[in-house]
Amino acid sequence: MPAIPPPTSADRRTARGTTRVTHEIRAEEDLLSARHAVREATLRAGFGLVDQTRIVTAASELARNAYVHGGGGTLAIELVQQTGRQGLRISVSDDGPGIADLDAAFTDGYTTGAGLGHGLGGARRLMDEFDVTSAPGQGTTVTAVRWSGPR
């Protein structure tokens, strides 16, 4: 397994004392780097193998969407805590054309490219919290959280 590359921007402490790491997604190889970074974060957060796979799969799909449909973007990874539980928040933002019809984008089988059309809806099903902010011509930001422990 290749070494996990360092983030493309410095770690920074947020107001709550958690660490937020960002990675630029500008080229195909950045997608693999993003997957490795998310996998490492799931390990640090103590997720089991099944949840690790869920989170990495969702993050990978969101990063690929930003690259393919948004012309590139930024992935942010943040360990979060809430009422005695720990989680991992991933946010993927781009400055692309936005999503004209969010309802259609969440429908299985809907695709604007050569994919199978399970991406956005599939990523949402893998995470505990999922929010999309998008407008035509203004880009897209997807924020998703997976919590450890009982749901």
VOPAGU-2260 file (C-alpha; in pm, 1 decimal, decimal comma):
REM VOPAGU-2260
SITE   aa  ch    i         X         Y         Z
SITE  MET   A    0       0,0       0,0       0,0
SITE  PRO   A    1     146,5     341,1     -91,0
SITE  ALA   A    2     220,9     590,7     181,3
SITE  ILE   A    3     -61,7     827,3     264,7
SITE  PRO   A    4      28,2    1165,0     117,6
SITE  PRO   A    5      20,1    1470,7     338,9
SITE  PRO   A    6    -275,6    1705,2     305,0
SITE  THR   A    7    -244,8    1974,5      43,0
SITE  SER   A    8    -310,8    2243,2     302,0
SITE  ALA   A    9    -200,0    2268,7     660,6
SITE  ASP   A   10    -405,4    2112,0     936,6
SITE  ARG   A   11    -585,6    2376,5    1130,4
SITE  ARG   A   12    -757,1    2375,6    1464,0
SITE  THR   A   13   -1119,7    2480,7    1458,6
SITE  ALA   A   14   -1291,3    2678,7    1733,2
SITE  ARG   A   15   -1396,3    2353,5    1903,7
SITE  GLY   A   16   -1039,9    2221,2    1908,8
SITE  THR   A   17   -1093,1    1962,3    1636,7
SITE  THR   A   18    -861,1    1930,8    1342,0
SITE  ARG   A   19    -983,1    2005,5     991,5
SITE  VAL   A   20    -768,4    1889,2     702,1
SITE  THR   A   21    -831,7    1994,5     342,6
SITE  HIS   A   22    -724,3    1837,5      14,7
SITE  GLU   A   23    -746,5    1995,3    -327,5
SITE  ILE   A   24    -903,6    1782,8    -599,6
SITE  ARG   A   25    -766,4    1910,1    -927,4
SITE  ALA   A   26    -639,7    1596,5   -1105,6
SITE  GLU   A   27    -728,8    1227,1   -1130,6
SITE  GLU   A   28    -448,4    1129,2    -890,5
SITE  ASP   A   29    -596,3    1361,6    -626,3
SITE  LEU   A   30    -894,2    1126,0    -603,9
SITE  LEU   A   31    -670,6     844,0    -477,5
SITE  SER   A   32    -496,8    1077,7    -233,8
SITE  ALA   A   33    -837,8    1185,0    -102,0
SITE  ARG   A   34    -944,1     822,1     -49,6
SITE  HIS   A   35    -625,9     749,6     145,1
SITE  ALA   A   36    -671,8    1059,7     360,0
SITE  VAL   A   37   -1030,5     968,6     444,5
SITE  ARG   A   38    -930,0     609,3     524,2
SITE  GLU   A   39    -659,3     739,3     759,9
SITE  ALA   A   40    -911,1     969,7     930,1
SITE  THR   A   41   -1153,9     680,4     983,2
SITE  LEU   A   42    -874,4     483,7    1149,9
SITE  ARG   A   43    -784,9     777,3    1376,3
SITE  ALA   A   44   -1152,9     812,5    1468,4
SITE  GLY   A   45   -1171,5     443,5    1563,5
SITE  PHE   A   46   -1431,5     330,7    1310,1
SITE  GLY   A   47   -1465,3     -40,7    1238,4
SITE  LEU   A   48   -1398,5    -184,6     893,9
SITE  VAL   A   49   -1759,7    -166,0     772,3
SITE  ASP   A   50   -1798,4     200,9     867,4
SITE  GLN   A   51   -1452,8     278,8     726,5
SITE  THR   A   52   -1565,5     134,8     394,2
SITE  ARG   A   53   -1893,7     328,3     401,2
SITE  ILE   A   54   -1723,6     659,3     470,6
SITE  VAL   A   55   -1443,6     610,1     217,1
SITE  THR   A   56   -1693,7     504,2     -50,0
SITE  ALA   A   57   -1915,5     808,1      11,1
SITE  ALA   A   58   -1619,0    1047,4      17,4
SITE  SER   A   59   -1476,5     894,0    -298,9
SITE  GLU   A   60   -1804,4     937,7    -484,4
SITE  LEU   A   61   -1841,9    1298,0    -371,5
SITE  ALA   A   62   -1481,9    1382,8    -462,9
SITE  ARG   A   63   -1523,8    1221,6    -806,0
SITE  ASN   A   64   -1842,7    1422,1    -863,9
SITE  ALA   A   65   -1659,2    1744,5    -778,0
SITE  TYR   A   66   -1378,0    1651,0   -1016,0
SITE  VAL   A   67   -1591,9    1529,5   -1306,6
SITE  HIS   A   68   -1892,6    1761,3   -1283,0
SITE  GLY   A   69   -1751,8    2059,1   -1092,8
SITE  GLY   A   70   -1411,6    2089,0   -1258,8
SITE  GLY   A   71   -1232,3    2013,4    -931,3
SITE  GLY   A   72   -1284,4    2117,9    -576,7
SITE  THR   A   73   -1186,1    2078,6    -215,4
SITE  LEU   A   74   -1236,6    1792,7      29,2
SITE  ALA   A   75   -1237,7    1879,7     399,4
SITE  ILE   A   76   -1213,9    1611,5     669,3
SITE  GLU   A   77   -1298,7    1687,0    1029,7
SITE  LEU   A   78   -1329,1    1474,3    1343,1
SITE  VAL   A   79   -1637,8    1589,8    1533,4
SITE  GLN   A   80   -1795,6    1515,7    1869,9
SITE  GLN   A   81   -2153,3    1545,2    1987,6
SITE  THR   A   82   -2313,6    1431,6    2310,8
SITE  GLY   A   83   -2050,8    1174,1    2396,3
SITE  ARG   A   84   -2008,5    1030,9    2049,7
SITE  GLN   A   85   -1745,1    1084,2    1787,1
SITE  GLY   A   86   -1789,7    1116,0    1415,4
SITE  LEU   A   87   -1625,3    1213,3    1093,0
SITE  ARG   A   88   -1751,3    1503,5     882,5
SITE  ILE   A   89   -1655,3    1526,3     518,5
SITE  SER   A   90   -1732,5    1828,6     305,4
SITE  VAL   A   91   -1673,7    1847,9     -67,7
SITE  SER   A   92   -1709,0    2182,3    -245,5
SITE  ASP   A   93   -1668,0    2290,4    -604,9
SITE  ASP   A   94   -1729,1    2601,1    -811,8
SITE  GLY   A   95   -1885,7    2413,3   -1101,6
SITE  PRO   A   96   -2222,0    2458,8   -1270,7
SITE  GLY   A   97   -2422,3    2341,1    -967,8
SITE  ILE   A   98   -2703,3    2088,3    -964,4
SITE  ALA   A   99   -3012,8    2212,8   -1144,5
SITE  ASP   A  100   -3251,3    1948,9   -1004,9
SITE  LEU   A  101   -3150,3    1802,7    -668,6
SITE  ASP   A  102   -3451,4    1571,7    -650,5
SITE  ALA   A  103   -3355,8    1413,1    -982,1
SITE  ALA   A  104   -2989,5    1390,8    -877,3
SITE  PHE   A  105   -3087,3    1176,3    -575,9
SITE  THR   A  106   -3292,6     937,8    -788,7
SITE  ASP   A  107   -3120,4     603,8    -850,8
SITE  GLY   A  108   -3038,1     569,0   -1216,9
SITE  TYR   A  109   -3011,5     943,8   -1280,4
SITE  THR   A  110   -2683,0    1036,1   -1441,6
SITE  THR   A  111   -2540,7    1324,7   -1638,9
SITE  GLY   A  112   -2245,1    1119,4   -1753,6
SITE  ALA   A  113   -2133,0     762,9   -1810,8
SITE  GLY   A  114   -2191,0     649,5   -1450,3
SITE  LEU   A  115   -2454,1     412,9   -1315,4
SITE  GLY   A  116   -2651,4     689,0   -1146,7
SITE  HIS   A  117   -2611,5     568,4    -786,5
SITE  GLY   A  118   -2359,3     831,4    -675,1
SITE  LEU   A  119   -2530,8    1106,5    -479,6
SITE  GLY   A  120   -2815,8     892,7    -346,8
SITE  GLY   A  121   -2577,2     609,2    -267,1
SITE  ALA   A  122   -2342,4     840,3     -78,6
SITE  ARG   A  123   -2637,3     974,9     120,2
SITE  ARG   A  124   -2744,0     622,6     221,1
SITE  LEU   A  125   -2392,8     545,3     350,2
SITE  MET   A  126   -2380,3     839,8     591,1
SITE  ASP   A  127   -2586,4     939,1     896,3
SITE  GLU   A  128   -2625,3    1305,8     802,3
SITE  PHE   A  129   -2617,2    1448,5     452,1
SITE  ASP   A  130   -2668,8    1803,8     327,1
SITE  VAL   A  131   -2634,3    1947,6     -23,1
SITE  THR   A  132   -2617,2    2316,4    -104,1
SITE  SER   A  133   -2621,1    2388,0    -475,1
SITE  ALA   A  134   -2753,2    2637,0    -724,8
SITE  PRO   A  135   -2711,2    2657,2   -1100,1
SITE  GLY   A  136   -2394,0    2849,6   -1180,3
SITE  GLN   A  137   -2285,2    2869,0    -816,4
SITE  GLY   A  138   -2122,5    2533,5    -745,6
SITE  THR   A  139   -2206,4    2262,6    -497,9
SITE  THR   A  140   -2114,5    2181,0    -139,5
SITE  VAL   A  141   -2197,4    1843,2      12,3
SITE  THR   A  142   -2147,9    1788,9     384,2
SITE  ALA   A  143   -2188,4    1442,5     532,8
SITE  VAL   A  144   -2132,8    1295,9     878,9
SITE  ARG   A  145   -2098,9     937,8     997,5
SITE  TRP   A  146   -2121,0     876,1    1373,0
SITE  SER   A  147   -1950,5     592,7    1557,0
SITE  GLY   A  148   -2140,8     374,8    1797,8
SITE  PRO   A  149   -2515,4     307,7    1813,6
SITE  ARG   A  150   -2736,5     502,0    1575,7
